[in-house]
Amino acid sequence: MSVVEEDNKQDRVALGIALVLLSTLFTSSTDVIFKFASDSGTIWQFFILRSLLAIPVLLAIAFVWGDGAATWIKALKFWPMVRALLFVLMFVVTYAALPVLPLASLAAGLYTSPLFVAALSALLIGEKVRWHGWFAIAVGFVGVLLILKPGTEAFTWYTVLPVLGGLFYALSALVTRSKCRTTAPATLGVSLNIALVVMAVVVIAGLYIWSPAPEKIALSPFLLGPWQAFGLPEWGFVGLLAALLVGNSLVVSAAYQTAPPYIISTFDYNYLIFMAVFGYFFFSEIPDGQTITGMFMIVGAGLIVARP
Protein backbone atom coordinates (compact mmCIF):
# COMPACT_ATOMS: atom_id res chain seq x y z
CA MET A 1 0.00 0.00 0.00
CA SER A 2 1.37 3.42 -0.93
CA VAL A 3 1.90 6.23 1.58
CA VAL A 4 -0.90 8.31 0.08
CA GLU A 5 -3.35 5.38 0.12
CA GLU A 6 -2.49 4.62 3.74
CA ASP A 7 -2.94 8.28 4.68
CA ASN A 8 -6.46 8.33 3.25
CA LYS A 9 -7.73 5.67 5.67
CA GLN A 10 -10.79 7.02 7.43
CA ASP A 11 -9.41 6.69 10.95
CA ARG A 12 -6.20 8.60 10.14
CA VAL A 13 -8.09 11.32 8.29
CA ALA A 14 -10.49 11.67 11.22
CA LEU A 15 -7.56 11.98 13.63
CA GLY A 16 -5.90 14.59 11.41
CA ILE A 17 -9.12 16.62 11.25
CA ALA A 18 -9.52 16.51 15.04
CA LEU A 19 -5.93 17.67 15.50
CA VAL A 20 -6.23 20.55 13.05
CA LEU A 21 -9.48 21.74 14.63
CA LEU A 22 -7.69 21.88 17.98
CA SER A 23 -4.83 23.71 16.27
CA THR A 24 -7.18 26.35 14.85
CA LEU A 25 -8.56 26.97 18.34
CA PHE A 26 -5.03 27.38 19.72
CA THR A 27 -3.98 29.63 16.83
CA SER A 28 -7.01 31.90 17.00
CA SER A 29 -6.66 32.24 20.77
CA THR A 30 -3.00 33.18 20.28
CA ASP A 31 -3.90 35.86 17.75
CA VAL A 32 -6.51 37.36 20.06
CA ILE A 33 -3.93 37.60 22.85
CA PHE A 34 -1.41 39.21 20.49
CA LYS A 35 -4.01 41.77 19.44
CA PHE A 36 -4.68 42.62 23.08
CA ALA A 37 -0.93 42.81 23.78
CA SER A 38 0.12 44.71 20.65
CA ASP A 39 0.33 48.02 22.51
CA SER A 40 2.17 46.51 25.50
CA GLY A 41 5.44 45.53 23.83
CA THR A 42 6.98 44.48 20.54
CA ILE A 43 6.37 41.25 18.71
CA TRP A 44 10.06 40.42 19.11
CA GLN A 45 10.13 40.49 22.89
CA PHE A 46 6.97 38.40 23.01
CA PHE A 47 8.65 35.91 20.64
CA ILE A 48 11.76 35.66 22.82
CA LEU A 49 10.06 35.43 26.21
CA ARG A 50 7.37 33.04 24.98
CA SER A 51 9.88 30.70 23.39
CA LEU A 52 12.20 30.72 26.41
CA LEU A 53 9.26 29.43 28.44
CA ALA A 54 8.12 26.95 25.78
CA ILE A 55 11.45 25.31 24.93
CA PRO A 56 12.04 23.60 28.34
CA VAL A 57 8.49 22.22 28.28
CA LEU A 58 8.91 20.88 24.75
CA LEU A 59 12.26 19.33 25.67
CA ALA A 60 10.67 17.58 28.64
CA ILE A 61 7.90 16.25 26.38
CA ALA A 62 10.48 15.15 23.80
CA PHE A 63 12.43 13.20 26.43
CA VAL A 64 9.30 11.25 27.37
CA TRP A 65 7.42 10.87 24.06
CA GLY A 66 9.83 12.11 21.40
CA ASP A 67 13.46 11.86 20.39
CA GLY A 68 14.95 11.91 23.89
CA ALA A 69 18.53 13.10 24.16
CA ALA A 70 18.73 13.42 20.37
CA THR A 71 16.08 16.16 20.32
CA TRP A 72 18.55 19.06 20.04
CA ILE A 73 20.46 17.41 17.18
CA LYS A 74 17.32 16.53 15.24
CA ALA A 75 15.76 19.93 15.90
CA LEU A 76 18.72 21.66 14.27
CA LYS A 77 18.71 19.54 11.11
CA PHE A 78 18.13 21.21 7.76
CA TRP A 79 14.48 20.41 6.99
CA PRO A 80 13.08 21.01 10.49
CA MET A 81 14.83 24.40 10.48
CA VAL A 82 13.51 25.22 6.98
CA ARG A 83 10.02 24.41 8.21
CA ALA A 84 10.60 26.56 11.29
CA LEU A 85 11.85 29.50 9.20
CA LEU A 86 8.74 29.35 7.01
CA PHE A 87 6.57 29.41 10.14
CA VAL A 88 8.50 32.40 11.51
CA LEU A 89 8.02 34.31 8.25
CA MET A 90 4.31 33.50 8.40
CA PHE A 91 4.12 34.85 11.95
CA VAL A 92 6.00 38.05 11.10
CA VAL A 93 3.99 39.11 8.04
CA THR A 94 0.68 38.17 9.67
CA TYR A 95 1.30 39.88 12.99
CA ALA A 96 2.54 42.99 11.18
CA ALA A 97 -1.07 43.48 10.06
CA LEU A 98 -2.67 42.32 13.32
CA PRO A 99 -2.99 45.74 15.02
CA VAL A 100 -4.60 47.23 11.89
CA LEU A 101 -6.98 44.62 10.42
CA PRO A 102 -10.18 43.21 11.94
CA LEU A 103 -9.65 39.64 13.10
CA ALA A 104 -11.98 38.17 10.45
CA SER A 105 -10.18 39.99 7.60
CA LEU A 106 -6.78 38.98 8.92
CA ALA A 107 -7.88 35.36 9.18
CA ALA A 108 -9.38 35.35 5.68
CA GLY A 109 -6.16 36.65 4.15
CA LEU A 110 -4.05 34.09 6.00
CA TYR A 111 -6.33 31.23 5.05
CA THR A 112 -5.77 31.51 1.36
CA SER A 113 -3.18 28.88 2.36
CA PRO A 114 -5.35 25.85 1.41
CA LEU A 115 -5.39 27.05 -2.20
CA PHE A 116 -1.59 27.24 -2.13
CA VAL A 117 -1.40 23.83 -0.43
CA ALA A 118 -3.65 22.14 -2.99
CA ALA A 119 -1.77 23.55 -5.96
CA LEU A 120 1.69 22.98 -4.52
CA SER A 121 0.86 19.48 -3.21
CA ALA A 122 0.26 18.25 -6.73
CA LEU A 123 3.17 20.22 -8.17
CA LEU A 124 5.91 19.65 -5.58
CA ILE A 125 5.25 16.39 -3.70
CA GLY A 126 2.94 14.46 -6.05
CA GLU A 127 0.08 14.31 -3.54
CA LYS A 128 -3.08 13.24 -5.35
CA VAL A 129 -5.96 15.68 -5.00
CA ARG A 130 -9.32 14.27 -6.13
CA TRP A 131 -11.80 16.32 -8.11
CA HIS A 132 -14.08 16.97 -5.13
CA GLY A 133 -11.02 18.13 -3.19
CA TRP A 134 -10.27 20.74 -5.86
CA PHE A 135 -13.92 21.75 -5.91
CA ALA A 136 -13.94 22.17 -2.11
CA ILE A 137 -10.79 24.27 -2.20
CA ALA A 138 -12.36 26.48 -4.87
CA VAL A 139 -15.57 26.91 -2.86
CA GLY A 140 -13.61 27.74 0.26
CA PHE A 141 -11.46 30.24 -1.62
CA VAL A 142 -14.53 32.01 -3.02
CA GLY A 143 -15.75 32.25 0.58
CA VAL A 144 -12.45 33.88 1.52
CA LEU A 145 -12.84 36.41 -1.31
CA LEU A 146 -16.32 37.30 -0.05
CA ILE A 147 -14.79 38.08 3.34
CA LEU A 148 -11.82 40.04 1.96
CA LYS A 149 -13.96 42.09 -0.50
CA PRO A 150 -11.19 42.86 -3.02
CA GLY A 151 -11.90 45.89 -5.24
CA THR A 152 -14.04 47.62 -2.61
CA GLU A 153 -13.29 50.31 -0.03
CA ALA A 154 -13.18 47.59 2.64
CA PHE A 155 -10.04 46.16 1.03
CA THR A 156 -6.64 47.56 2.06
CA TRP A 157 -3.10 46.63 1.11
CA TYR A 158 -2.57 45.39 4.64
CA THR A 159 -4.59 42.33 3.58
CA VAL A 160 -1.73 41.35 1.26
CA LEU A 161 0.44 40.59 4.30
CA PRO A 162 -1.68 37.74 5.70
CA VAL A 163 -2.08 36.37 2.14
CA LEU A 164 1.71 36.21 1.96
CA GLY A 165 1.56 34.54 5.36
CA GLY A 166 -0.78 31.99 3.82
CA LEU A 167 1.86 31.13 1.22
CA PHE A 168 4.52 30.65 3.90
CA TYR A 169 2.12 28.50 5.93
CA ALA A 170 1.37 26.33 2.88
CA LEU A 171 5.06 25.81 2.19
CA SER A 172 5.68 24.86 5.83
CA ALA A 173 2.83 22.34 5.64
CA LEU A 174 4.33 20.70 2.58
CA VAL A 175 7.76 20.53 4.20
CA THR A 176 6.16 18.90 7.26
CA ARG A 177 4.42 16.34 5.08
CA SER A 178 7.27 15.51 2.70
CA LYS A 179 10.47 16.07 4.72
CA CYS A 180 9.60 16.03 8.44
CA ARG A 181 6.99 13.31 8.57
CA THR A 182 8.94 11.02 10.89
CA THR A 183 10.25 13.80 13.13
CA ALA A 184 8.60 13.91 16.55
CA PRO A 185 6.18 16.84 16.94
CA ALA A 186 7.98 18.02 20.11
CA THR A 187 11.24 18.14 18.16
CA LEU A 188 9.62 20.26 15.46
CA GLY A 189 8.30 22.51 18.21
CA VAL A 190 11.84 22.98 19.54
CA SER A 191 13.03 23.86 16.02
CA LEU A 192 10.29 26.48 15.69
CA ASN A 193 11.09 28.11 19.00
CA ILE A 194 14.82 28.21 18.27
CA ALA A 195 14.07 29.94 14.98
CA LEU A 196 11.74 32.42 16.70
CA VAL A 197 14.38 33.36 19.25
CA VAL A 198 17.14 33.70 16.65
CA MET A 199 14.95 35.81 14.35
CA ALA A 200 13.84 38.06 17.22
CA VAL A 201 17.40 38.60 18.48
CA VAL A 202 18.63 39.46 14.97
CA VAL A 203 15.79 41.94 14.41
CA ILE A 204 16.24 43.58 17.82
CA ALA A 205 19.97 43.97 17.13
CA GLY A 206 19.17 45.42 13.70
CA LEU A 207 16.71 47.90 15.19
CA TYR A 208 19.29 48.95 17.79
CA ILE A 209 21.82 49.63 15.04
CA TRP A 210 19.30 51.31 12.73
CA SER A 211 17.60 53.39 15.46
CA PRO A 212 14.44 54.19 13.46
CA ALA A 213 13.03 57.69 13.79
CA PRO A 214 10.02 58.16 16.10
CA GLU A 215 7.69 58.82 13.16
CA LYS A 216 8.66 55.46 11.64
CA ILE A 217 8.13 53.69 14.96
CA ALA A 218 4.71 55.32 15.23
CA LEU A 219 3.68 53.71 11.93
CA SER A 220 4.25 50.19 13.31
CA PRO A 221 5.19 50.16 17.01
CA PHE A 222 4.46 46.44 17.31
CA LEU A 223 7.31 45.77 14.83
CA LEU A 224 9.67 48.72 15.31
CA GLY A 225 9.19 49.81 18.92
CA PRO A 226 11.76 49.45 21.70
CA TRP A 227 11.86 46.72 24.34
CA GLN A 228 9.38 47.58 27.09
CA ALA A 229 9.19 46.63 30.76
CA PHE A 230 6.45 44.08 31.44
CA GLY A 231 4.02 44.16 34.33
CA LEU A 232 1.90 41.33 35.67
CA PRO A 233 -0.70 41.45 32.83
CA GLU A 234 2.02 41.25 30.15
CA TRP A 235 3.71 38.31 31.90
CA GLY A 236 0.30 36.67 32.02
CA PHE A 237 0.07 37.13 28.25
CA VAL A 238 3.52 35.56 27.85
CA GLY A 239 2.53 32.54 29.95
CA LEU A 240 -0.68 31.97 28.00
CA LEU A 241 1.14 32.40 24.69
CA ALA A 242 3.79 29.88 25.73
CA ALA A 243 1.17 27.30 26.74
CA LEU A 244 -0.72 27.76 23.47
CA LEU A 245 2.51 27.56 21.47
CA VAL A 246 3.49 24.28 23.12
CA GLY A 247 0.07 22.80 22.41
CA ASN A 248 -0.02 24.04 18.85
CA SER A 249 3.55 22.92 18.13
CA LEU A 250 2.48 19.37 18.94
CA VAL A 251 -0.92 19.18 17.27
CA VAL A 252 -0.31 21.06 14.00
CA SER A 253 2.74 19.01 13.01
CA ALA A 254 0.95 15.79 14.01
CA ALA A 255 -2.05 16.79 11.89
CA TYR A 256 0.01 17.23 8.72
CA GLN A 257 1.92 14.02 9.45
CA THR A 258 -1.35 12.10 9.81
CA ALA A 259 -3.44 13.07 6.78
CA PRO A 260 -2.98 14.63 3.30
CA PRO A 261 -2.25 18.38 3.36
CA TYR A 262 -5.21 19.38 1.19
CA ILE A 263 -7.64 17.81 3.68
CA ILE A 264 -5.96 19.27 6.74
CA SER A 265 -5.57 22.70 5.14
CA THR A 266 -9.27 22.81 4.22
CA PHE A 267 -10.31 22.14 7.82
CA ASP A 268 -7.83 24.85 8.78
CA TYR A 269 -10.49 27.20 7.39
CA ASN A 270 -12.34 26.79 10.70
CA TYR A 271 -9.83 29.25 12.10
CA LEU A 272 -11.94 31.88 10.33
CA ILE A 273 -14.98 30.93 12.35
CA PHE A 274 -13.10 31.14 15.64
CA MET A 275 -11.60 34.50 14.70
CA ALA A 276 -14.97 35.97 13.74
CA VAL A 277 -16.50 34.81 17.01
CA PHE A 278 -13.57 36.14 19.06
CA GLY A 279 -13.62 39.41 17.11
CA TYR A 280 -17.28 39.88 18.00
CA PHE A 281 -16.99 39.06 21.70
CA PHE A 282 -13.65 40.75 22.45
CA PHE A 283 -13.47 43.65 19.97
CA SER A 284 -17.13 44.23 18.96
CA GLU A 285 -16.29 43.41 15.32
CA ILE A 286 -19.60 42.39 13.75
CA PRO A 287 -19.41 40.42 10.46
CA ASP A 288 -21.71 41.64 7.71
CA GLY A 289 -23.95 39.41 5.59
CA GLN A 290 -21.30 38.88 2.91
CA THR A 291 -18.77 37.78 5.51
CA ILE A 292 -21.22 35.35 7.08
CA THR A 293 -22.00 33.90 3.62
CA GLY A 294 -18.27 33.39 3.06
CA MET A 295 -17.96 31.56 6.36
CA PHE A 296 -20.79 29.18 5.47
CA MET A 297 -19.06 28.44 2.17
CA ILE A 298 -15.85 27.69 4.05
CA VAL A 299 -17.59 25.26 6.41
CA GLY A 300 -19.28 23.61 3.41
CA ALA A 301 -15.89 23.21 1.75
CA GLY A 302 -14.62 21.35 4.79
CA LEU A 303 -17.55 18.93 4.68
CA ILE A 304 -17.05 18.27 0.94
CA VAL A 305 -13.33 17.56 1.20
CA ALA A 306 -13.88 15.08 4.05
CA ARG A 307 -15.66 12.69 1.68
CA PRO A 308 -13.68 9.43 1.37
ZAMARGU-4260 file (C-alpha; in steps of 0.2 Angstrom, whole numbers, plus 5000, padded with zeros to 4 digits):
<rodrens>
0) 5000/5000/5000 | 5007/5017/4995 | 5009/5031/5008 | 4995/5042/5000 | 4983/5027/5001
5) 4988/5023/5019 | 4985/5041/5023 | 4968/5042/5016 | 4961/5028/5028 | 4946/5035/5037
10) 4953/5033/5055 | 4969/5043/5051 | 4960/5057/5041 | 4948/5058/5056 | 4962/5060/5068
15) 4971/5073/5057 | 4954/5083/5056 | 4952/5083/5075 | 4970/5088/5077 | 4969/5103/5065
20) 4953/5109/5073 | 4962/5109/5090 | 4976/5119/5081 | 4964/5132/5074 | 4957/5135/5092
25) 4975/5137/5099 | 4980/5148/5084 | 4965/5160/5085 | 4967/5161/5104 | 4985/5166/5101
30) 4980/5179/5089 | 4967/5187/5100 | 4980/5188/5114 | 4993/5196/5102 | 4980/5209/5097
35) 4977/5213/5115 | 4995/5214/5119 | 5001/5224/5103 | 5002/5240/5113 | 5011/5233/5128
40) 5027/5228/5119 | 5035/5222/5103 | 5032/5206/5094 | 5050/5202/5096 | 5051/5202/5114
45) 5035/5192/5115 | 5043/5180/5103 | 5059/5178/5114 | 5050/5177/5131 | 5037/5165/5125
50) 5049/5154/5117 | 5061/5154/5132 | 5046/5147/5142 | 5041/5135/5129 | 5057/5127/5125
55) 5060/5118/5142 | 5042/5111/5141 | 5045/5104/5124 | 5061/5097/5128 | 5053/5088/5143
60) 5039/5081/5132 | 5052/5076/5119 | 5062/5066/5132 | 5046/5056/5137 | 5037/5054/5120
65) 5049/5061/5107 | 5067/5059/5102 | 5075/5060/5119 | 5093/5065/5121 | 5094/5067/5102
70) 5080/5081/5102 | 5093/5095/5100 | 5102/5087/5086 | 5087/5083/5076 | 5079/5100/5080
75) 5094/5108/5071 | 5094/5098/5056 | 5091/5106/5039 | 5072/5102/5035 | 5065/5105/5052
80) 5074/5122/5052 | 5068/5126/5035 | 5050/5122/5041 | 5053/5133/5056 | 5059/5148/5046
85) 5044/5147/5035 | 5033/5147/5051 | 5043/5162/5058 | 5040/5172/5041 | 5022/5167/5042
90) 5021/5174/5060 | 5030/5190/5055 | 5020/5196/5040 | 5003/5191/5048 | 5007/5199/5065
95) 5013/5215/5056 | 4995/5217/5050 | 4987/5212/5067 | 4985/5229/5075 | 4977/5236/5059
100) 4965/5223/5052 | 4949/5216/5060 | 4952/5198/5065 | 4940/5191/5052 | 4949/5200/5038
105) 4966/5195/5045 | 4961/5177/5046 | 4953/5177/5028 | 4969/5183/5021 | 4980/5170/5030
110) 4968/5156/5025 | 4971/5158/5007 | 4984/5144/5012 | 4973/5129/5007 | 4973/5135/4989
115) 4992/5136/4989 | 4993/5119/4998 | 4982/5111/4985 | 4991/5118/4970 | 5008/5115/4977
120) 5004/5097/4984 | 5001/5091/4966 | 5016/5101/4959 | 5030/5098/4972 | 5026/5082/4982
125) 5015/5072/4970 | 5000/5072/4982 | 4985/5066/4973 | 4970/5078/4975 | 4953/5071/4969
130) 4941/5082/4959 | 4930/5085/4974 | 4945/5091/4984 | 4949/5104/4971 | 4930/5109/4970
135) 4930/5111/4989 | 4946/5121/4989 | 4938/5132/4976 | 4922/5135/4986 | 4932/5139/5001
140) 4943/5151/4992 | 4927/5160/4985 | 4921/5161/5003 | 4938/5169/5008 | 4936/5182/4993
145) 4918/5186/5000 | 4926/5190/5017 | 4941/5200/5010 | 4930/5210/4997 | 4944/5214/4985
150) 4940/5229/4974 | 4930/5238/4987 | 4934/5252/5000 | 4934/5238/5013 | 4950/5231/5005
155) 4967/5238/5010 | 4984/5233/5006 | 4987/5227/5023 | 4977/5212/5018 | 4991/5207/5006
160) 5002/5203/5022 | 4992/5189/5028 | 4990/5182/5011 | 5009/5181/5010 | 5008/5173/5027
165) 4996/5160/5019 | 5009/5156/5006 | 5023/5153/5019 | 5011/5142/5030 | 5007/5132/5014
170) 5025/5129/5011 | 5028/5124/5029 | 5014/5112/5028 | 5022/5103/5013 | 5039/5103/5021
175) 5031/5095/5036 | 5022/5082/5025 | 5036/5078/5014 | 5052/5080/5024 | 5048/5080/5042
180) 5035/5067/5043 | 5045/5055/5054 | 5051/5069/5066 | 5043/5070/5083 | 5031/5084/5085
185) 5040/5090/5101 | 5056/5091/5091 | 5048/5101/5077 | 5042/5113/5091 | 5059/5115/5098
190) 5065/5119/5080 | 5051/5132/5078 | 5055/5141/5095 | 5074/5141/5091 | 5070/5150/5075
195) 5059/5162/5084 | 5072/5167/5096 | 5086/5169/5083 | 5075/5179/5072 | 5069/5190/5086
200) 5087/5193/5092 | 5093/5197/5075 | 5079/5210/5072 | 5081/5218/5089 | 5100/5220/5086
205) 5096/5227/5069 | 5084/5240/5076 | 5096/5245/5089 | 5109/5248/5075 | 5096/5257/5064
210) 5088/5267/5077 | 5072/5271/5067 | 5065/5288/5069 | 5050/5291/5081 | 5038/5294/5066
215) 5043/5277/5058 | 5041/5268/5075 | 5024/5277/5076 | 5018/5269/5060 | 5021/5251/5067
220) 5026/5251/5085 | 5022/5232/5087 | 5037/5229/5074 | 5048/5244/5077 | 5046/5249/5095
225) 5059/5247/5108 | 5059/5234/5122 | 5047/5238/5135 | 5046/5233/5154 | 5032/5220/5157
230) 5020/5221/5172 | 5009/5207/5178 | 4997/5207/5164 | 5010/5206/5151 | 5019/5192/5159
235) 5001/5183/5160 | 5000/5186/5141 | 5018/5178/5139 | 5013/5163/5150 | 4997/5160/5140
240) 5006/5162/5123 | 5019/5149/5129 | 5006/5137/5134 | 4996/5139/5117 | 5013/5138/5107
245) 5017/5121/5116 | 5000/5114/5112 | 5000/5120/5094 | 5018/5115/5091 | 5012/5097/5095
250) 4995/5096/5086 | 4998/5105/5070 | 5014/5095/5065 | 5005/5079/5070 | 4990/5084/5059
255) 5000/5086/5044 | 5010/5070/5047 | 4993/5061/5049 | 4983/5065/5034 | 4985/5073/5017
260) 4989/5092/5017 | 4974/5097/5006 | 4962/5089/5018 | 4970/5096/5034 | 4972/5114/5026
265) 4954/5114/5021 | 4948/5111/5039 | 4961/5124/5044 | 4948/5136/5037 | 4938/5134/5053
270) 4951/5146/5060 | 4940/5159/5052 | 4925/5155/5062 | 4935/5156/5078 | 4942/5173/5074
275) 4925/5180/5069 | 4917/5174/5085 | 4932/5181/5095 | 4932/5197/5086 | 4914/5199/5090
280) 4915/5195/5109 | 4932/5204/5112 | 4933/5218/5100 | 4914/5221/5095 | 4919/5217/5077
285) 4902/5212/5069 | 4903/5202/5052 | 4891/5208/5039 | 4880/5197/5028 | 4893/5194/5015
290) 4906/5189/5028 | 4894/5177/5035 | 4890/5169/5018 | 4909/5167/5015 | 4910/5158/5032
295) 4896/5146/5027 | 4905/5142/5011 | 4921/5138/5020 | 4912/5126/5032 | 4904/5118/5017
300) 4921/5116/5009 | 4927/5107/5024 | 4912/5095/5023 | 4915/5091/5005 | 4933/5088/5006
305) 4931/5075/5020 | 4922/5063/5008 | 4932/5047/5007
</rodrens>
